[in-house]
Amino acid sequence: ARITVFDADGRVVFGATVQLFSNYFESFNFFWPAIFIVVGIVILVNSRRLGDAIRPNATDSKADTIDYVNIFSGAERQLITDNFQGGKVTSIFGGGEVDLTRSSLAPGDNVIEITCIFGGTTIIVPDSWNVVIEVTPILGGFSDSRKMRGDVIRDNTRSLTIRGTVIFGGGEIKSYK
């Protein structure tokens, strides 16, 4: 018979294994710090494999979507496209700035997924963009710092929605004017 973690025998084997390793490493006060160090090394090694997504100063990209990851680093990026469709921005113990002032939104609703954990992201957009913020902050914040002017004409057929979670971090939407 096959033993899984979900049946009674599996829970006993799993618990005995954890107890064995905990008791072995407990004398050195080493078990949990070793686990955190191994997890950190795995995160750093895997982040190196992300290639262009973590290069700190990628500018003037011609893509229609973004996928930026900042782990223990910072970056300033500028995107130039006539058909911006959204993407993902992840900042973990780091930060970044995405300049979209030289881009145009694709028709419809375009979404940027934001994840900031002990980090932050600034997104710079043109004054004429409709921006909707649907970010859940947990001991952090995300704000729209643009100054709304009455002379700016907004295109209601296109919008940018910022969705995601900010934990112990922050972010903002701003314009240059």
C-alpha positions in Angstrom: 0.0 0.0 0.0 1.2 3.5 -0.8 1.7 5.9 2.2 0.7 9.5 1.6 1.0 12.5 4.0 -2.8 12.7 4.1 -3.5 9.3 5.7 -2.7 8.3 9.3 0.4 6.3 8.5 1.7 9.2 6.3 1.2 11.7 9.1 3.1 9.5 11.5 6.0 9.1 9.1 6.0 12.8 8.3 5.9 13.7 12.0 8.7 11.3 12.9 10.9 12.6 10.1 10.3 16.3 11.2 11.0 15.3 14.9 14.1 13.4 13.9 15.6 16.3 12.0 14.4 18.8 14.6 16.1 16.9 17.4 19.3 16.4 15.4 19.6 20.1 14.5 18.3 21.4 17.8 21.6 20.7 19.6 23.2 23.1 17.2 20.3 25.6 17.1 20.7 25.2 13.4 17.5 23.7 11.9 15.3 26.7 11.2 18.2 29.1 10.2 19.5 26.4 7.9 16.0 26.0 6.3 15.7 29.8 5.8 19.2 30.0 4.3 18.5 27.2 1.8 15.2 28.8 0.8 17.0 32.1 0.3 19.6 30.5 -1.9 17.0 28.8 -4.0 15.2 32.2 -4.5 18.4 33.9 -5.5 19.5 31.2 -7.9 16.1 31.0 -9.5 15.9 34.8 -9.8 19.2 34.7 -11.8 17.5 32.5 -14.4 14.8 35.0 -15.1 17.0 36.7 -17.6 15.7 40.0 -19.0 13.0 40.2 -16.4 15.5 41.2 -13.7 18.0 43.3 -15.6 18.1 46.5 -13.6 18.2 49.2 -16.3 16.3 47.9 -19.3 14.9 50.9 -21.1 13.0 51.7 -24.2 11.5 48.3 -24.5 9.2 47.7 -27.5 7.0 45.0 -26.0 3.3 45.4 -25.5 3.4 43.8 -22.0 5.7 44.0 -19.1 7.1 41.3 -16.7 9.5 43.0 -14.3 11.0 41.3 -11.2 13.1 43.2 -8.6 14.5 41.1 -5.9 16.9 42.9 -3.5 17.5 45.4 -6.3 16.1 48.4 -8.0 15.4 49.4 -11.6 14.1 52.2 -13.8 12.4 51.2 -17.0 10.8 53.0 -19.8 8.3 51.4 -22.2 7.5 52.7 -25.6 4.5 51.1 -27.3 1.3 52.1 -29.1 -0.6 49.1 -27.7 0.2 48.7 -24.0 -1.7 45.7 -22.6 -0.5 45.5 -19.0 1.6 42.8 -17.3 3.3 42.0 -14.0 5.6 43.9 -11.6 7.1 42.1 -8.6 9.3 43.8 -6.0 10.6 41.9 -3.1 13.0 43.8 -0.9 13.6 46.1 -3.8 11.9 48.7 -5.9 11.3 49.9 -9.4 10.0 52.7 -11.6 8.1 52.0 -14.8 7.7 55.0 -17.1 4.8 54.6 -19.5 4.6 58.3 -20.5 5.6 57.5 -24.1 3.1 54.6 -24.5 -0.6 54.4 -25.4 -3.1 52.0 -23.9 -4.7 49.2 -26.0 -8.5 49.4 -26.3 -10.4 48.0 -23.4 -9.3 47.2 -19.8 -5.5 46.6 -19.4 -4.3 45.1 -16.2 -1.0 45.4 -14.3 -0.6 42.8 -11.5 1.5 44.2 -8.7 3.2 42.3 -5.9 5.3 44.3 -3.4 6.8 42.6 -0.4 9.0 44.9 1.6 9.5 46.8 -1.6 7.8 49.4 -3.8 6.9 50.3 -7.4 6.2 53.6 -9.0 4.3 53.7 -12.3 4.4 56.9 -14.3 1.5 57.4 -16.7 0.3 60.1 -19.0 -2.4 62.5 -17.5 -5.0 61.3 -20.0 -5.1 57.7 -18.8 -8.0 56.3 -16.8 -6.3 54.4 -13.9 -8.2 52.2 -11.5 -6.4 51.0 -8.4 -7.5 47.6 -6.9 -4.6 46.9 -4.6 -4.9 45.3 -1.2 -2.3 46.8 1.2 -1.2 44.9 4.3 0.8 47.3 6.5 1.7 49.2 3.3 0.0 51.4 0.8 -0.6 52.2 -2.8 -1.7 55.6 -4.0 -2.6 57.7 -7.0 -0.5 60.9 -6.7 -1.5 62.5 -9.9 -3.0 65.9 -9.8 -6.3 65.8 -11.6 -6.7 68.7 -14.0 -10.0 69.8 -15.6 -8.4 70.5 -19.1 -7.3 66.9 -19.7 -9.6 64.8 -21.9 -9.8 61.2 -20.9 -10.5 58.3 -23.3 -13.2 56.2 -21.6 -12.8 53.3 -24.0 -9.3 52.5 -22.5 -8.3 52.0 -18.9 -5.4 50.7 -16.8 -6.3 48.7 -13.8 -3.7 48.1 -11.1 -4.4 44.9 -9.2 -2.4 43.1 -6.6 -1.1 43.0 -3.0 1.4 45.2 -1.1 2.8 43.8 2.1 5.1 46.0 4.2 5.7 48.0 1.0 4.2 50.7 -1.2 3.6 52.1 -4.6 2.2 55.0 -6.4 0.8 56.2 -9.7 2.1 59.6 -10.8 2.4 61.9 -13.8 5.1 64.4 -14.8 2.7 67.3 -15.4 
